[in-house]
Amino acid sequence: MVRHKGYATRAYLLVTLVVTIPMILIVYFAAVQEKEMLISQYENQLLRASAILTRRLPNESFEKILSEEEALEFDNNDKKVILNKKLQPIVEKLNGIFPEFTLGYYSKDLNSIVALNPVLGSAEYMTKVNASLLYKALDSGKPEFGIVNTALSKEKAVLGVCNPIYDNGKIVGVTWASIDIEIVNQQYYMNILKGFLIALLVWIGTLFIIKLIFDKLRLELEILGHKIDKGEDSLENLKDFPQLYPVFDKINLLRGSLNQHIARLNRILETVPIPICVVSKSGHIAVVNQTFVENLRDYTKEELIGVSYKFIANSMGSSNERSLFHRALNGEDIYGERNNFFNREWLVNAVPIRSIDNGEIEGIVTVLYDITEYEKYLEEMGRLERLEVVGQMAASVAHEIRNPMTVVRGYIQRIQHKLGDVYNSQFNLVLEELDRANRIINDFLSVARNRYVEKEILDLNIILEEVIPLISSEALKRGQTFNIELSPSLPRVLVNKEEIKQVVLNLAFNSMDAMETYGQLLLKTNNDNDHVVLSLEDTGCGIPEKYLGKVFEPFFTTKKNGTGLGLPVCKSIVERHNGVINICSECQSGTRFEVKLPIRNGQNEESFSVKNTQPL
């Protein structure tokens, strides 16, 4: 049901994006264009009104009016009164024709309005009317239009025009006409509102039709789901949606395939040589393999399926509340926990199986790995000298651990492949732990005193180009800066490519671990007489002086989760190549590792390989 609502929501959003939003945009731009047309119409009317004022000016001159009234020698205030007496009736009469306009005359010589209708204020601010348009008109000598705020309109925006008045070719004043811009805006807003209402009605109608379709489809899907649950093959009730016929057939096919996969998975679980147990959400045993049954003893698989996990917890000698089953069912992820039960030592992984839809716990899977013999082996190895432990452990670990781990990893990958993505994160975590154990084994092997290696004459820069992307990616993930300075035309050296790559990666990751975010790592190569030099410099916390003499000792580490094998491995590899590794470090100033490899004599040789088993 949740998915159906999700599809309906997507359809609603699609209609909104594809239909409604474009309609709103069209309405908006149409309203903007209509507003521009209205402004253009009003500008023509304003120009016409101002032109009429100019034509109706008596004698077409302020000076002639004053001359007729014998007022040329009067002061400016008296002149304004006389001009207003003559011109105000003209403005008021024309205002009857254009009632929405504000009309008036302005005298340039008097720098004042001499007639105005409607009268909205006193003479103190009359000179402020349309100042910007007025001066533009006086300067340009032609009508000027614009939207301005004026004192006459109480600082409200108006659309106005100022039209120059000429007397004998000289500008003596202007006539103006203006209209409140809100009159234009009201019609503009009304057009937008009408358009939005139309778009809203279209949107609501379309969503209603989509809802009817999805309601019908949901009903048909519920019928389909009921048929699938009952295992029915009839398609009679789905005749209104024949498009669902292939879906129904495909589901039946997948159901049969799923049953086959389940059978195969059960066979695989039976062949896995480690105990595996699956507990349902209700706390009852759902699946156990034969290896688990053999370790529990005295019970058959049929007797265990369906019983409470508490029965097995009691057999393991743990309380129900602290048992790994109870903890995992309550959401705890358990990895690598050591337990003693069935008179054996075990490494336990118990993780919840969560629903893909809502993340709720649907059960748990428990995997046990018998480490009894491994524990005994470690106790025996502890009696040996420290350096002897390294050599013996390399061979023993490869024999006692690596082969079973390879088997486990293979079966886990097969199970992961069969199950698909259902438990992908849990299986990946198991595989990562197996890979981590495998890397530690490789480190043991690298520290061994005698090691078979195959060397070739290679360019060190070419080897570095293969690991640089890995280092760059890790530095980017950590928020650190990785710089490279590779010297061109380096002499070739006799090396094992994979071991040199291991040295570079170990040193690089060691440096990045020592740095915080924004730290800087520099990788350099250069030619130093008869050696090729590779160096890595970091800006990390540095190494205290008291530890500098111990960093290449096996198992020495200051890291919380370190093995103490990284730098000893590097030293072992470099010395196998007849090279030298040096370290220079200061607290809070960073660390510099320098690896010197001897240049191969006879650079003209194209290529050859050397097998080296010499001891360190």
C-alpha positions, 0 to 999 in steps of 0.5 A: 500500500505504501508503494501505491501511495508513492506512485500516486504522489509521483504522478501528482508531482509530475502533473504539477511540474509538467502542467500546472507550473508551465500554466502559471508561468504562461499566465504570469508572462501574459500578465506582464506583457498586458501590463506593458501594453496598459502602460503604453496606452496610458503613456499615449493618453498622458502625452495627449493630455499634456499636448492639449495643455500646451495648445490651450496655453494663452498666447502660448507664452507665460511672459505674454500673459504677464505682459497683458496683465502688466505684471512683468515687474511684479515679484515672483509670488505675485506672478505665480498668482496671476498665472495661476488665475489664468491657467487654473481654469484650463487645467480644471476643465481638462481634468474633467475629460481626464479625471484619473490624471493629475495635470499642471503647468510649470514655469522655468523662469519662476521655477514653480508650478503655476497651475495644478489639478487636483490640488493635493498640497501647499505651495511649499512642495509644488516645485518638487513635482516630477523633478527627475522627469521635469529636468530631463524634459528641460534638458532633452527638449522632448517629452519624457516618460517615467515611473517616479515617486513625487510629493504631489502623489504623497510619495506614491509611484506615478506614471507621468510625462513632462512635455516642454513648452517653447516660446520663440524656440526657447523652453520656458516651462513644461506641461505634465500629466500623471496617473497613479501606477496603482490603477495599472497594477490593480488590473495587472494583479487581477489578470494574474489572479484570474490566471492562477485560479484557472491553473488551480482548477485545472490542477485540482481536476487533473489530480482528481482524475489521477486519484480515481485511476490509482484507487481503481488500480490499488483495488486491482492490486489488492485482488492480485495480492490476494490471488498470489497469497492463495496461489490462485491462477485465475485472472478473471477479476483482473479483466479491467487491467489486462496490463497486470496479466504479465505481472501475475505470470511473472510473479508465479514464475518468480515464486517457483524460482524462489522455491528453487533458490531456497532449496539450493540455499539450504543445501549450501548451508548444509555444506558450510563447515561452520555452525549457522543458526537463524532465529525468527522475530518471535524468538523461535529457531527458523533455520540451523545447519547440520554443523550447528546440530552436531555441535549441540549434540543429543538433538536432531534438526527437526527437534530444534526447528520451532523451539525458543532460542532460550533453549539453545541459550541454556545449552550454551550456559548463558542467561536469556537476557545476556545471550547473543540471541536476545541482544541481537533481537534487540538490535545489537550488532555482534561481531567477533565476540568470543564465547565458550560453550559446547566445551569449545572456544568460539568467535561469534557474529550475531546480527539482526535481519532488518526489513528493507521497507521500514528497517524493523527487525525480522530475525537474526542470523548467527555464525559461529567459528570454532577457534579452539585450536587457534587459541591453543596454537597462540598459547604455544606460540607465546612460549617462543622468542619474539623474532622466532614467533614471526617466522613460525607464525607466517607458515602456521597461519597460512596453513591453519587459518588461510585455507578455512577462511578461503572456504568460508569466504567462498561460501559466504559469497555464494550465499550472498550471490543467491540471496541478492541484496537482502542481507548485502550489508551483513555479508559485506561486513563478514567478508571485510573481516575475512579480508582484514584477517587475510591482510594480517596474514600477508603482513606476517609473511612479509616479516618472515626472515626468508621469502621467495620474491621475483624481481624485475628491472622497472621504472619506480615512477610507473609503479607509483602511478598505479598506487597514486589513485588509491592514495589520492582517493583515501586522502580525499575521503579524509579531507587531506591534501596529497601532493606528488613530485616525481622526478622525470627520467629516473634510472630503473631499479631491480624490484618486485613491483607488488612489494614496492607498492605495499611499502608505499601504501603502508607508509602513505596510510601510516602518514595519513593516520597520523594527520588530522583533517586538512593535513598534507602528504607529499610523495617525491622521487629523485636520483641520489648518485647510485640510489633512487630515493622515494620519500613521503612527508606528512604534517602529522603529529610526529613520533616522540623521540623515545619511540623512534628506535622501536617503530620497526620492531614487530608488534610495536604500535601506538595505534588503538587497533594497530598490529605493529606489523606495518613498518616492520613489513616495509623494513623487511621488504626494503632490505630484501631489495638491498635498500635502506629505509630511514625515518626523520620525525619531530613532535607536532612537526610531521614525519619523513620516511625515505626509502633508498633503492640501489640503481641496477647496473647495466641499464641497457638490458631490456628486461629480465627477472631474478628469483631471490630467496636470500635471508635478511 
